[in-house]
């Protein structure tokens, strides 16, 4: 499983996932919205922790920095 979530996006996913999960216990949201908050929060948290997003993989998106790329021309 190759990483496809970059550093900044990874941090945002982890932070937002933790916030969404915390909304339920603090009674900010209730009912069906709380369940949705838990589900979306868990997905964001897990994809952030593992730096892999299946949806990005299906869409061909990769926000990781390119490894081995040098400025000034192609690698030899």
LINDAWO-V34922 format. One record per run of one state. SS is the DSSP state (2 for helix, 1 for strand, 0 for the rest). FROM is the first residue (numbers start at 1). LEN is the number of residues. If there is no record, write none. Layout:
SS;FROM;LEN / SS;FROM;LEN
This chain:
0;1;6 / 2;7;19 / 0;26;6 / 2;32;19 / 0;51;3 / 2;54;6 / 0;60;17
